[in-house]
Amino acid sequence: MSKSTKYLLVSLPTSITPSHHRDDALDAVSATVAPENGSVAPFPIPEFKIGTLDALVQQADELAKLEAACQGVVAKVGDALKNILEGDEAQIEKMKTVNDKPVDQYLRTFSWNKVKYRADKPLAELIDLLQKEAASIDNDIRTKYTQYNQVKNTLATLQRKQTGNLSTKSLASVVDPRTLVQDSEYIETHLIAVPAQQIKEFLKTYETVAPMVVPRSATLVASDNDFTLYAVTTFKKHSVEFVHKCRESKWIPRDFKYVAGGKEEERREVERVGGDERKLWGETLRLGRTAWSEAVMVWIHVLVLRVFVETVLRYGLPLDFVCTLIRTASSKQADKAKHNLDDKYSYLAGNAFGRDKKGRVKRDDPSEMHGEGAAAADYTAYVYYDFEFQ
């Protein structure tokens, strides 16, 4: 599926040809679009149970909202796949199939799923079923993707603790417990990460930044390119002030409590979370592939219902129409195809469109018919929807 591929779903009455025959209508649409602008193929739509006019108008609004929601679900699943596969376009394309078919093949060979969505059911039931499926897919991918991201972030945090500098990394493998004063009633040891450029200042002033710092107690524990870690002993009753003064001086106090076997426990934790992350990565990827397939199918079935309902509202009964899928290779081709359709079939809108002296299509003020704004600007003389996949 090319990223530039754009699809147009167009429904027209068979009365566009003198014979009123669907094959002739399809040929007429193909000739109007012109081969250089896109390929035209029949798109089968079942005849659904039609209720009242009021119900159809309401369902048209519901389907418009539902289709927008379905597009959002497809996009959300696509974003999840992109993030899981770290933007690997080749792998992403492999995941984006519908029933193990490329999207283009699925659309060109589309048939209504009569097993899941029985065409003899009322439209309201079909809309409700599709709405619930879209919500279920959305919830499933959101839950699993959130779970994966939480574990991924936990692993990243643990790995930073293993590989960061002395101001952030775990000290379990750095500090010798013999360096620390432990189990004393009156004094305790503080571990201070001092920026490399402040070591001289630290050694010169640490004894006087707070009362009752044990003189000459600063002991070098470890160093890296950015920080040097010192152990400093103070009396407990002035510990809070000492830590506060260290922060004011841009020296970083490190919270650390020695636990026997802590180094091994941290290593095991990284391995455990790493295993969880790999497992969830696989689960999320498999769900993403399935969810994308299902979300696209729901979206296209909703589009089919939109075309059907709008066709009934536009052309009335008895139903006698042809629906076509127009595949274009770019937005520019799609625009040309639509321009040709507008030019040829503007008369279907009655007084909505007229022609200038040169015979070119012109529009009267659409706001008089459909209100102000985007809805008016998007009005076409025939049933028309366009869509593409990112």
C-alpha positions, -999 to +999 in steps of 0.1 A: +000+000+000+016+032-012+014+061+013+001+084-015-028+061-024-061+078-019-095+061-023-128+075-034-161+058-027-187+071-051-224+062-054-244+073-084-279+065-097-280+042-127-300+069-144-267+086-154-269+063-185-299+059-208-300+021-203-302+025-164-279-006-163-253-009-136-226-021-160-232+009-183-232+032-153-198+017-142-184+023-176-196+058-176-179+066-143-147+050-156-148+072-187-155+103-166-127+097-141-103+089-170-076+062-167-048+087-160-065+098-129-073+065-113-087+030-116-125+024-111-139-008-098-174-019-086-178-018-049-206-042-038-231-029-012-259-051+001-295-039+003-301-033+040-334-030+058-347+006+055-366+022+083-383+056+084-370+087+068-365+103+103-345+072+113-323+074+082-315+111+088-305+103+124-285+073+113-266+094+088-255+117+117-246+087+139-225+071+111-206+103+104-195+104+140-188+067+141-167+068+110-146+096+125-141+075+156-131+045+135-105+066+116-092+076+150-089+040+162-071+030+130-047+059+134-041+051+171-033+014+163-010+026+135+009+049+159+012+021+184+027-002+158+051+026+147+063+031+182+067-006+190+087-011+158+106+021+163+096+036+129+108+006+108+087+013+078+093-022+062+082-040+093+052-016+099+039-023+063+041-061+070+020-056+101-006-035+083-027-062+066-064-070+067-072-107+070-035-113+059-041-093+027-026-060+017-052-032+023-055-025-014-063-061-021-089-062+007-106-031-007-105-044-043-120-077-033-143-063-006-175-082+003-198-074+032-192-098+062-226-114+063-216-137+092-207-109+116-231-083+103-262-099+089-277-076+063-312-085+073-308-069+107-321-033+112-296-006+105-297+006+141-285-029+153-257-029+128-245+005+138-247-004+175-227-036+168-200-018+148-198+010+175-192-016+202-165-034+181-147-001+175-148+008+212-136-027+222-106-025+198-097+009+210-099-002+247-078-034+240-050-016+222-049+013+247-048-011+277-021-033+263+000-005+249-002+014+282+009-017+300+038-022+276+049+014+280+048+013+318+071-018+318+093-002+291+097+029+312+104+009+344+132-010+325+147+023+312+147+037+347+164+006+361+190+006+332+197+043+338+204+034+375+230+009+362+246+031+336+241+067+347+266+089+364+272+090+402+244+116+407+217+092+395+230+056+392+224+029+418+251+029+444+246-008+454+277-018+434+297+013+442+297+017+479+317-005+502+296-009+534+327-005+555+327+032+544+295+038+562+288+045+598+259+022+606+237+016+636+251+046+655+228+065+678+245+099+673+263+100+639+256+090+604+273+090+569+261+110+540+270+102+504+275+134+483+280+135+446+301+165+438+304+179+403+339+176+389+344+214+387+334+219+424+357+193+441+382+219+454+354+241+468+337+211+484+369+198+501+376+234+513+341+241+528+322+209+536+332+209+572+317+244+578+285+244+558+266+231+589+274+225+626+289+193+639+304+179+607+331+155+616+364+171+606+383+154+578+356+128+574+352+133+536+362+100+521+365+094+484+342+066+474+341+067+436+344+090+406+334+093+370+338+119+343+310+141+358+309+135+395+330+124+425+312+106+453+323+114+489+312+099+522+309+126+549+300+119+586+279+143+606+260+143+639+224+132+633+208+162+649+224+184+622+220+160+593+189+178+578+208+212+577+239+196+562+219+180+534+200+212+528+233+232+525+247+206+502+218+211+478+222+249+480+258+244+469+248+222+440+262+191+456+239+162+453+231+141+484+224+105+475+199+085+495+214+051+502+209+024+527+231-007+526+213-040+521+231-072+520+228-088+485+214-055+471+237-056+441+225-091+431+189-082+438+191-052+414+206-073+387+178-099+391+153-071+390+167-057+357+166-092+342+130-098+354+117-065+341+137-070+309+119-104+304+085-088+311+093-060+286+103-085+258+071-106+265+048-075+264+066-063+233+056-094+215+021-094+229+015-058+220+029-063+185+006-093+179-024-074+193-015-044+172-015-064+140-048-080+148-063-047+160-053-028+129-069-055+107-101-055+127-102-017+130-099-013+092-126-038+086-150-020+110-141+013+094-149+001+059-181-016+070-192+017+086-183+035+053-205+011+034-234+019+057-227+056+052-228+052+015-260+032+016-279+055+039-268+086+020-277+069-013-313+063+000-315+099+012-301+113-020-317+092-047-348+077-030-366+044-037-366+021-055-329+016-050-311+016-084-275+028-080-239+018-087-212+022-061-175+024-073-142+024-056-118+048-073-081+042-065-058+072-072-020+073-068-019+108-053-040+136-039-035+155-072-051+126-091-079+124-066-086+161-071-087+157-109-110+126-106-134+145-084-133+176-106-143+154-136-171+138-116-183+172-104-183+185-139-202+156-153-227+149-126-234+184-111-269+182-125-278+157-099-278+185-073-307+203-091-303+240-084-273+236-062-249+238-091-251+258-123-228+265-153-212+297-165-213+309-201-184+286-210-202+256-196-180+252-165-196+241-133-203+269-108-219+268-074-246+289-060-243+299-024-242+265-006-249+281+027-285+287+016-290+249+015-266+235+041-257+262+065-223+280+069-189+264+073-171+232+062-203+211+057-214+235+030-180+236+013-179+198+012-213+193-004-212+172-036-239+165-061-236+128-056-227+104-027-189+108-022-164+098+005-126+098+003-101+081+026-065+070+029-043+050+052-013+064+070 
